[in-house]
């Protein structure tokens, strides 16, 4: 079957609602699918070769992070209408290919903003208060570590944000309101009207100023060709030697080789990383051996409550599309609606 957008067949108007799950989702979300009369197909595992045979008859896919939806996979589907992500990031979907094929890609924007901001804040606190260093030394019976006065106050310090979207702005609010921290931000993509809402308490400036003046930097940008390794040796070189950097966005935006070197040479104080360039990391990844870095397994948005909310919202979006209802928000590729397949599809 051709993958050209002009040669894809129009959707059938039958009420077929076959949902493919490359990975299992929470029971609360499953119940919504069942009540909506969906036929649920659960792949034994998320490997592309396992999922591929199920793609042909799928009308919708609820997508977690265990597999990437490639052009090859999507091209094998005959009546796939929607891929709904259980999160805001869609870097595991070939969005241009989906658009070519007339497949709507949806996500859950902002649903995990508070949850990820809490995790980023926890990393900041743990780094600045040196929690893991102190814990380790007490376990080694080095109780005298208390006299080195390693922790520092949050109040009055400067938080620098690379990206002031939903998550970045929530973290900024927490730090500013609770600890009277100065907030600096670099976000060239932030709309002027949105920026205006923050200008009373956020200093918008260039990236170099953020890195040079901040006591802790938190990264909140999506991974794209433009942002890959956006933060490298040059940017890290601008940081103060006692400053920290936290990344809860995507590992690829931070040059890991440069970061490892700066951490090893103590050119910066430390890092808190929830995301890495390769996940899971290689067994010999040097970051594992460094005592000035905190590593968590891409879990910032995976609280018990959050995984349920994300799955439920992703399912609602997919079911809505199959019921000819246009999502109110979260369409990643709105240009797909100009595709002939979507002509007169949505009611109302």
C-alpha positions, 0 to 999 in steps of 0.5 A: 500500500502506498504511503503517499497522502493523496493515495490513502483511502478514505475512512470507512464510516462504519462504527469500527472501534478497534484499539491497539495497545502496544503496552498495557494501560491502567484498568480505569482507562480500560474500563472507558474503552470497554464502556465505549464498545471498543474492541481491545487488542493488546500486543504481547510486547511492544517490540515493532516486530510483535506489534506490526501484525496488529497494525493492519486492522487498528483504528486507534492506538493508545501509545506509551513510551515503549515503542516508536510509531514509525512510517513503516508501522503506520503504513501497514495500517489500513484504517488507522485514524488516531494515535493518542499518547499517554503524555505530552511528548511525541518524540516516539511518533514520526509525526510528519509520516503520520500527517502524510498518511492522514493519521491524527496524532494526539497527546495530553498537554499539561496533564502532568505539569504539576507532577513533573514540576514536583519531581524537578523541584525535588531534584533541586532540593536534594542537590542544594541540600546535599541530601544524598551526600549527607545520607551516604556519609552518615551511613559511613559513620562520618557524622562530622560531615554536619560541620562542613555546612554543605547544604544551602538555603533556597531562599533568595537564590536564582532559578534559571529555566530553559523553557517556560511552558506548562511545566517550567512555569509551574516550577517557577511558581513553586520556587518563587512563591515558596522560597522567594527565588529570583526567576530567569527564563529563556524561551524564544518560542513563548508567545508574547501574550503568555510572556506578558502574564509572567513579566512582573516576576520572571526576568526573560533574557538570553540563554547565556545570561540564564546560565551565567547568573543562575544558582540552579538551571532546570531544563523544560524543552522538547526534543527536536532537531533544533534542540538536540544537544542544545546545551553543550560545553559552551553553555555549561562553561557559562555556569558558576562552579557552585551551580546545579543543572536539572533535566526532566525533559528529554536526555537528548537536549543535553550533551551528555559527554560534555556534562560528564566532563564538567561533573568529573572536573567539578566545573559545576556542582552537580546535576539531577537527571530524570532523562538520559540520551539512552534509556535505559543507560548503558551499563558503563555509563560514567554518570553512574559512577559520579557522586555529584549527580542524581539519576532517576529512571524517566519517572518524573511524570509517573506517579501512581495518580498521574499514570492513571490520569494520562491513560484516561485522558489519552483514551478519552481523546482516542474514543472521541475521535473514533466517535467523530468528535474533534479533540478540544486540545492536544492535536499535535498535527492539526494540518492533518485535518486538511487531508482528504480522509478527514473531509466531513469526518467530525460532527458539529 
